[in-house]
C-alpha cells in the first residue's frame, strides 16, 4: 500500500511553537484596539494602532531578509522571541501600574510589529530547510491552520474575556507564550549555512532585489497580493468602530466576533491543500480574492453581528487560501540562500500597502462613514481583480517551466 509522504517531527515542533505564540498574539490583537478605546474614539487615532504596526515593517522588511540569509536562523528566531517577551511583560506591568497611554500603546505596537516582521521573514526562509519541496503547500496549510485556530479563534475570544477582567492580562499572557515558543524553537530549527560574509550587507541586499526583479511572475504575484492587503486594511483598521458603534457590541463581544469569524479561516486552511490541487496556484489566488471582496459589501449593509461574523469568516478564508498558494509557490521557486531576501522584497510590497490602506480607511470613515468605506473596499478589490487576474494567468503561462517546478500537492 502506498502511503502519502508525511511531515517529520521537526516540523511538528515548529508547528507547536507557532500555535503557542499565536495564541498570545490573538489576545493582544483584541487587546490593543480595546485599550486604545480607553483614550480616544477618533477614527483616525484608532486606525493609528494599525498604522503604528505597519510603519516599522517598512523600515525592517528589506534588511530583515538579508539578516536571515547571513545569520544563524535558529539563534535569530529564539532571540526575537525573547525580546518580544521582554517588551510585552514590561507593557503589561505598565498597564497594571497605570502608566499606560496612547503614545505608549503606539510605541509597543511599533516595536512588536517590527520584530514580528523579522521573525516572519526568517521563519518563512527556514521552512524549506525543514520540509521537502513537494510538502510545502501541506506544511504551510498546517501552520496557518494552527495559527488561525490559536490566534483568531481561541486567542481573540480569550483576549476579549481577559481584557474585560483586567486590561493587562492579554499582554502578560502573550509574553508568556513568547518565552515558551523560544524554548521549543531552539530544539526544532536546524542550523543553516548562511551566505558568505566576504560580501557586504548592502551587496547581499542588492543581489536579492535583483533576483526578485528578474522574475516577472513573482513581481505580478506580489502586486496582486499587495492590492488585496490594501483593500483589507481599509476595513480592518477601523473594524473595532464598526463592531462597537454600528453593531452596538460590547468590548468582549468584539473579541468573540473576531473569534467566531475566524472559523472560516480555520476551515479554509484545512481545505487549502485540496483547493490548490483542484484549481492550481493562479485560480486559487483569484477565487480567494473574489471571496474576500464579496464580504465587504455584506458587512456594509448588515446590522446583524451573526451576518457580519459570517462575512468576516468568508473574507478571512479568502485571505488564507490566497496566502498559502502564493507563499508556497514563492518558497518553491527561490534558491535556499536567497529565501530571506526574496521573501523580504515580497513582504515589503505587502507591508507598504497596509499602512496606506489603514490611513485611508480612517480618513474615509470620518468623511463618508464606516459602511460606505466597506462598500468601497469591496468594489475596489473587484476592479483590481478584473484588471490584474488575466495578466497573472498570462504570466504563469509564460513561466510554464517555473510553475512545473512548484511543489506537488500531497494528500492531506
URPEKA-V223478 format. One record per backbone hydrogen bond with DSSP energy under -0.5 kcal/mol. NH is the residue of the N-H (numbers start at 1). CO is the residue of the C=O. If there is no record, write none. Layout:
nh->(NH/NH)
co->(CO/CO)
This chain:
nh->(3/11/12/13/14/15/16/17/18/19/20/21/22/23/24/25/26/27/28/29/30/31/32/33/34/35/36/37/38/39/40/46/47/48/49/50/51/52/53/54/54/55/56/58/58/59/59/60/61/64/65/66/67/68/69/70/71/73/76/77/78/79/80/81/82/83/84/85/86/87/88/89/90/91/92/93/94/95/96/97/98/98/99/100/105/106/107/108/109/110/111/112/113/114/115/116/117/118/119/120/121/122/123/124/125/126/127/128/129/130/131/135/136/139/140/141/142/143/144/145/146/147/148/149/150/151/152/152/153/153/154/155/156/157/158/159/160/161/162/163/164/165/166/169/171/172/173/174/175/176/177/178/179/180/181/182/183/184/185/186/187/187/188/189/194/195/199/204/205/206/207/208/209/210/211/212/213/214/215/216/219/220/221/222/223/224/225/226/227/228/229/230/231/232/233/234/235/235/236/237/238/239/241/242/243/244/245/246/246/247/249/254/255/256/257/258/259/260/261/262/263/264/265/266/267/268/269/270/271/272/275/276/277/278/279/280/283/284/285/286/287/288/289/290/291/292/293/294/295/295/296/297/298/299/300/301/301/302/305/308/309/310/311/312/313/314/315/316/317/318/319/320/321/322/323/324/325/326/327/328/329/330/331/332/333/334/338/339/342/343/344/345/346/347/348/349/350/351/352/353/354/355/356/357/358/359/360/361/362/363/364/365/366/367/368/369/369/373/374/375/376/377/378/379/380/381/382/383/384/385/386/387/388/389/392/393/394/395/396/397/398/399/400/403/404/405/405/406)
co->(1/8/8/9/10/11/12/13/14/15/16/17/18/19/20/21/22/23/24/25/26/27/28/29/30/31/32/33/35/36/36/42/43/44/46/46/47/48/49/50/51/51/52/54/55/55/56/56/57/60/61/62/63/64/65/66/67/71/72/73/74/75/76/77/78/79/80/81/82/83/84/85/86/87/88/89/90/91/92/93/94/95/94/94/101/102/103/104/105/106/107/108/109/110/111/112/113/114/115/116/117/118/119/120/121/122/123/124/126/127/127/132/133/135/136/137/138/139/140/141/142/143/144/145/146/147/147/148/148/149/149/150/151/153/154/155/156/157/158/159/160/161/162/166/168/168/169/170/171/172/173/174/175/176/177/178/179/180/181/182/183/184/184/185/192/69/196/200/201/202/203/204/205/206/207/208/209/210/212/214/215/216/217/218/219/220/221/222/223/224/225/226/227/228/229/230/231/232/232/233/235/236/238/238/239/240/241/241/242/242/243/250/251/252/253/254/255/256/257/258/260/261/261/262/263/264/265/266/267/268/271/272/273/274/275/276/279/280/281/282/283/284/285/286/287/288/289/290/291/292/292/293/294/295/296/297/298/298/303/304/305/306/307/308/309/310/311/312/313/314/315/316/317/318/319/320/321/322/323/324/325/326/327/328/329/330/335/336/338/339/340/341/342/343/344/345/346/347/348/349/350/351/352/353/354/355/356/357/358/359/360/361/362/363/364/364/365/369/370/371/372/373/374/375/376/377/378/379/380/381/382/383/384/385/388/389/390/391/392/393/394/395/397/399/400/401/402/403)
